[in-house]
Amino acid sequence: MRYKLLGKSGLRVSELCLGTMTFGEDWGWGSSKGESRQVLDAFLEAGGNFIDTANIYTNGTSETLLGEFLIGNRDRAVLATKYTNAMPGIDPNAAGNQRKNMMRSVEASLKRLQTDYIDLYWLHIWDRITPIDEVMRAFDDLVKQGKILHAGVSDMAAWAVARANTLAEFRGWSPFVGLQIEYSLIERTVERELVPMAESLGLGITAWSPLAGGILTGKYAGGKPPADARMNSEMMKGRLRADERINAVIAEVQKVAQEVGRSPAQVALAWLRHRPTPVIPIIGARRLDQFQDNLACLDLKLDASQVKRLDVASQVELGFPHDFYEQDLVKGIVYGGFRDKLDV
């Protein structure tokens, strides 16, 4: 395992992140306590230190198990958790990005995790109603209190993240250092705005669902998931879809997998690790053998032609204004015919 600095911070994180949404069986498709412990141990033994959870995962069981498992290893781990979400109930402030929910959620997570600080605290999903200055000031307060070391953001529009970090910079508050987004060979629309924004602002990118919920492993061929698959859960229904592009992506992944003698999952993860803008895939699995297969992507290097084939099979239209910029007429008049002579 090698390590990267997370965004503009000095925080050293492993090149793979362990996702623990499967820790606990509360949702009907997760891992038992024993299996979860084996997965964590395998990750730590491989040199991994970056661990991702959330207050809502398996109704809090994921955090509780991690708190127990990390006794004696807490400082070695870069522990990330999230706030925002809550199951439907009677309290209108139980979910959302607002200060009240943030402060209440962080205290509950600290207790479940059996720690007095969180390395990276993510805003889980943008609620689109809480003022951004309220969010960033509250994150800064938690940093000053020592309850969190860094803030990150997941599932927010690029313009809103840019506004948040610009505001934090102007006010001298703690900025977001990481961006968590869905990113895979199936989901590449993030390359339109989110990835360029992260590169410009120096945010570390972590990719959730790097195997598209298992679609890229090939186990959903024919559109029918195995009886015990996560895609059968209410939470995941609707993600399994079939169209010409997805079928072409799966076919190309399988061809490359045969060429390199590796699993389709390893190929899909290796593609993410070959992106021009660095990406840390978040990997997780219900079973230890699945997880060990994912870990093996670390020593898989795809050649340029294989990466290009996967790029072509999975490409998406970037749309306006990106496609507009690439028109010869536009490039000619914007640069006065000197684009190819500019050292930029």
N, C-alpha and C positions, 0 to 999 in steps of 0.2 A: 504494500500500500504506500502511495506517495501522498503528499499533502499540499494544499493550496491555501493562500490567504483568502479569507472570505471578503470579497469586495474591497473597499478601501480600508478595512480594519486590519489589525495585526493578528486576528484570530486564525489559528492554523487548524484547518479541517481536512479530513481524509477525502480522497478523490471519489469515494462513494459514500452515500449517506444511508443509514439504516432507517427505513420507514417502519413504524410499529403500529399501524392501523389494524394489523391482524393480531396484535397481542391481546388475547382474551376472547372468550367465546360468546360474549353477550349478544352479538348481532347474528349469531347462527352460522357463521362461516369462518371464524377466526381460529387461532391456535390455542391449544391448551397451555397451562402455565409451564409445564415441563418442556413442551416443544418451543415455546417462546424463549425460555431460558437458554436452550441449546442454540437457537438462532443468534441471540445476543452474544453468547460465548464465542461462537464461530466468527462473528464480525470482529470482536475485540482481538481474538487470536490472529486474525488476518491483518491487524494493525489499524482497523477502523476506529474512529473516535467520534464521528459526527452522527448523532442520533436524533431522529425527528418523531415527535408525537403531537397530540393535541388534547385539550381538555375534554372534547366530545368523543374521542376515539374509544370504542367499545364502552361507552357510558362512563368513562373515567378509569376503567380497568387498565388500559394501556399505561397510563401514568402511574397507577398504583403498582403494577408489576415492575415497571422500570425503577421506581423508587426502591423497591425491595432488592432487585437484582444488582443495582449499582452501589449498594452499601460496600464501602471499601474501595470502590473504583470511581466515585463521583467526580473527583477533580480531574481524573484522566479523560473523562467524557466531555465532549462539547454537546451539551444537552439543549435541544430546541423544542419548545412547545408553542401552542397557539391559543388565542382567545377569539371570541366573537360568537360562535354558534352554540345553540341550545335546542334540545328537543322541544316541540310545541308544548306550551303549558299555560299558566295563568299570569305570569309576571312579564309585563312588556319590556322590562329592562334586563331580562335574563339573557338576551341575545343582542348583538349589535356591536358597533365599534366605539360607543360612547365611553367616557371616562368611568362612569359608575360600573359598567360591566367589566372594563379592563381591570380596575382595582379589585373588584370582587373575585374575578377569575384568576388573577395572578396569585392571590392568597390561597385559593383552593388548590391550584396546581402545585404551589410550593409544598403544601401539606401532603398531597398525594405522592409527590416525587421525593419526599423526605430530604429536602435540600433548602438552603437559605438563599440560593440565587439560581437564576436561569441564564444560561449563556446567550441564547438567542430567542427572543420572544416575538412570534409572528402575529400580525393581524391576519386572521384566517381568510375571510372573504369580505370585500368592501360592501358596506351596507348602503352606500350611495346617499345617505341622509345626514350622517354625523359630520359637522364641520371639520375640515382637515386640520385646522389649527388646534382644535380640541384634542384630536388624536395625537398629534406630534408633541404637544405640550405634555400630555399624560405619559407618553413614552419617555420623554426626557425626565419627568419626575421620578419614574421608576428606575432609570439609570442612576440618577443622583442619589436615590435611596439605597442603591446597591442590590435591589431585588432582581434586576436584569442587567446584563452587561451590554447587550446590543439589541436593536430592533430590526425586524424584517417585515416584509409585506408579501402576501399571497393573494392571487386572484383579484387584482385591482387594475383598472384601466391605466394605460401607459401615461396619459396626460395627468391623471390624478397622482400617480407616484411621482412624476416629475415636479408637480406643483408642491407636493408634500416635502420633498427633499430640498427644493428651492426655498421654501418657507423655513425649514429647519436651519438651513445654512444662513439665511438672513437673520434669524432670531438667535443663533448660537445654540440651538437645541440639537440633541442627538438625532442623526439622520437614519434612514433605512440603510443597512449595509448589504442586505440580501433580498432577492426576489424569488419567490416560489411560484412556478407556473406549470400547467400541463404542457408537456413537450415530448413528442415522440415522432416516429416515422408516420404515424397516423395523424397526429395533431401538430401541424407546422404553421398554422396561421399566426402564432405568436411571433413569427419572424417578420411580420409586417411592422409592428410598432414596439412590442414589449422587449424583444431581444435587442434591437438597436438602441432603445432607451436605456436598458441596463448597461450596455457597453459604453454609452456616452457618459452616464452618471457614475460608472464604476461600481455597479451592484453585482454581487456574486449571484449566479443563477443556479437554482436547484430545480430539477425537473420531477414533478410528480406524475405518476402513471406512465413511466417511460416505456412500458410494454403494452400501453393502451388497455389496461385492465386484463391483460393476458391474451388479447387478440393476436399480438405479434409472436406469441409462442406457437401458434398454429393449432392450439387445442380446441378452438371454436370453429374449426372448419365445418362448413355446411350450415352454420348459423345456429347450431344447437349445443349449448354448453353442457359439460358433464354434470351429473346430478349434484355433486358437492361443490360446484364452482361458485365463485363469488358473484358471477353475473346473474345467478338465479335470485339473488337477494333483491328486495324492494329498492334498496339504495342504488343498485347498479343497473336496474332495468332501464332500457332505453339507450344504453351506451353501446350495446352490441348491434351493429348495423352492417349491412353489406351493400357495397356498390362497386363499380368497376375500378375506381382508384384504389380502394382498400384491398380488393382482391389482387390487384397488380402489385401492391406493396408487399403483401404476404408472400406472393409467388417469388418476388425478387429476393426477399429475405431468406426464403427456403433454398433458393439456388445458391446464394452466397454461403449459407450454412453448410451446404453439401461440399462446396469447393474448399472451405477451410476446415472441414471436419469438426464443426462446433454446432451447438444448439442454436435454433433461431433466436432464442432469448439473448444469448451472448452476442449475436450479430447486431441485434437491435440496440442493445446497450452500448456496444462498441461504436456504432454509428453516432450516437449522442456524444460520446467522448471524443469523437473526431470533429466536432463542430468548430468552425472558425472562431466563434465566441465561446469560451470555455463554459462547460455545463457539468454540474455534479448530479448524476442520476440518483434518485431516491429509490432504493431497492427494498423489497419486502416480500415475504412469502409465508404461506401457511405451514409449509413443511421444511425441515432442515435440508432435504435433498434438493428442493427447488432453490433454496437460498444459496446453497453451495454452487449450484449450476450458475446462478447469476453472478456470484463472486468471481467465477472463472473468466469473466469478460475482461478482467484486469490485464491479462497477458495476451489478449487478442488484438492484433494490429491488422486492420484492413488496408489493402493497397489502394492507391488513388483511383484505379478503375472501378473497384468494388464500391468505394464510397460514392463515386459519380453515378453508378448505376442505381444505387439506393436513392440518391438525391433526385434523379430524373423520375424514378417510379413514384416517388412520394411528393413531388413538387406541388405547390399551390400557387395560385395567382396572387401576387402581392397587391394588385389593384392600384387605384389612384391614391397618392400621386407617384408611387414608386415606378409603375410601368410607364407613366408619362415622362419621368426623368430619363428613361432609357431610350426614348425615341431619338433617332439621329438628328432630326430637325431641332428638337429641344436642346440637345447637347451642343449642337452647332451654334445656336444663337445665345445660349446662356454663357458659354465660354468664348464666344467670338472666334471659334475655330481653333482655340488653343488648349482644349482639354487634354489632348495627348501629350502636350508639351509642358504641362504643369506637374511639378514634383510634389504631389499631395496624395 
